[in-house]
Amino acid sequence: MGRSLKKGPYVDQRLLKKMAALKPGSREAIKTWSRDSTIMPEMVGFTFGVHNGRVFNDVYVTEDMVGHKLGEFSLTRKFTRHGGRMAREEAVAAAEVEKAKLTAAQQETGEKKA
């Protein structure tokens, strides 16, 4: 559920103070734990270090991000991949395809030299 239009978007006041101290385009990251702050047009061009619970991920704000939350761009979970027998079979099949492509490319270059 969204925030009331009467209240307006939420932006942490400490972020605004830190932004005022820096000039736009500065590559220095503004560290923040405020993942729920909405990205405003004034934030475009700044880099924020958004905490994901473990580390600060650098997020460079562009115009496309306006209206989203800072936390959307700093993922908290790391997806490795789905495991199991099917995944291993797919990996083996992909490796065989790569090997076939590599040998085909080597044969083409060998024929051109001869």
C-alpha positions as CSV (number, residue, x, y, z in Angstrom):
1,M,0.0,0.0,0.0
2,G,1.4,3.4,-1.0
3,R,1.9,6.5,1.1
4,S,-0.9,9.1,1.3
5,L,-0.8,11.9,-1.3
6,K,-1.5,14.4,1.4
7,K,1.8,13.5,3.2
8,G,3.9,13.3,0.1
9,P,6.9,11.0,-0.5
10,Y,9.1,10.1,2.4
11,V,12.8,11.2,2.2
12,D,15.1,11.0,5.2
13,Q,16.1,14.6,6.3
14,R,19.6,13.5,7.0
15,L,20.0,12.5,3.3
16,L,18.9,15.9,2.2
17,K,21.5,17.5,4.6
18,K,24.3,15.3,3.2
19,M,23.2,16.0,-0.3
20,A,23.4,19.8,0.4
21,A,27.0,19.4,1.6
22,L,28.1,17.7,-1.7
23,K,27.8,19.0,-5.2
24,P,25.9,16.9,-7.9
25,G,28.1,14.6,-10.0
26,S,30.4,13.9,-7.1
27,R,31.4,10.3,-7.1
28,E,31.7,10.2,-3.3
29,A,29.0,7.8,-1.9
30,I,26.5,9.1,0.7
31,K,26.2,6.3,3.2
32,T,22.6,5.6,4.3
33,W,20.6,2.9,6.1
34,S,17.4,4.6,4.9
35,R,16.2,2.1,2.3
36,D,12.7,3.3,2.5
37,S,13.5,6.8,1.2
38,T,11.9,7.7,-2.1
39,I,14.3,8.9,-4.8
40,M,13.5,12.5,-5.7
41,P,14.6,14.5,-8.8
42,E,17.1,16.4,-6.7
43,M,18.9,13.2,-6.0
44,V,19.8,12.6,-9.7
45,G,23.6,12.5,-10.2
46,F,24.4,11.5,-6.6
47,T,25.9,8.1,-5.5
48,F,24.4,6.6,-2.4
49,G,25.9,3.8,-0.4
50,V,22.7,1.9,0.5
51,H,23.1,-0.7,3.3
52,N,21.7,-4.2,2.5
53,G,22.1,-5.6,6.0
54,R,25.7,-6.6,5.5
55,V,27.5,-4.1,3.2
56,F,26.9,-0.8,1.5
57,N,26.1,-1.1,-2.2
58,D,26.8,1.9,-4.3
59,V,23.7,3.2,-6.2
60,Y,24.2,5.9,-8.8
61,V,20.9,7.7,-9.2
62,T,19.6,8.3,-12.7
63,E,16.4,9.9,-14.0
64,D,14.7,6.5,-14.5
65,M,14.9,5.8,-10.8
66,V,12.9,8.8,-9.7
67,G,9.8,7.7,-7.7
68,H,11.4,4.4,-6.6
69,K,12.8,3.5,-3.2
70,L,16.6,3.4,-2.5
71,G,16.3,-0.1,-1.2
72,E,15.0,-1.5,-4.5
73,F,18.5,-1.1,-5.9
74,S,20.4,-2.7,-3.1
75,L,19.4,-6.4,-2.9
76,T,19.4,-8.1,0.5
77,R,19.4,-11.7,-0.7
78,K,22.0,-13.4,-2.9
79,F,20.6,-15.8,-5.5
80,T,23.1,-18.5,-6.4
81,R,21.0,-20.8,-8.5
82,H,18.6,-23.7,-8.3
83,G,20.4,-26.9,-7.6
84,G,19.6,-30.6,-8.2
85,R,20.1,-33.1,-11.0
86,M,18.4,-31.1,-13.7
87,A,20.7,-28.1,-13.1
88,R,23.8,-30.3,-13.3
89,E,22.5,-31.9,-16.6
90,E,21.8,-28.4,-18.1
91,A,25.3,-27.3,-17.1
92,V,26.9,-30.3,-18.7
93,A,24.9,-29.8,-21.9
94,A,25.9,-26.1,-22.0
95,A,29.5,-27.0,-21.6
96,E,29.3,-29.5,-24.4
97,V,27.7,-26.9,-26.7
98,E,30.5,-24.4,-25.9
99,K,33.1,-27.1,-26.5
100,A,31.6,-27.9,-29.9
101,K,31.6,-24.2,-30.9
102,L,35.2,-23.9,-29.9
103,T,36.3,-26.9,-31.9
104,A,34.3,-25.6,-34.9
105,A,36.0,-22.2,-34.7
106,Q,39.4,-23.8,-34.4
107,Q,38.7,-26.0,-37.5
108,E,37.6,-22.9,-39.5
109,T,40.8,-21.1,-38.6
110,G,42.9,-24.2,-39.5
111,E,41.3,-24.5,-42.9
112,K,41.9,-20.8,-43.7
113,K,45.6,-21.1,-42.9
114,A,46.0,-24.2,-45.2
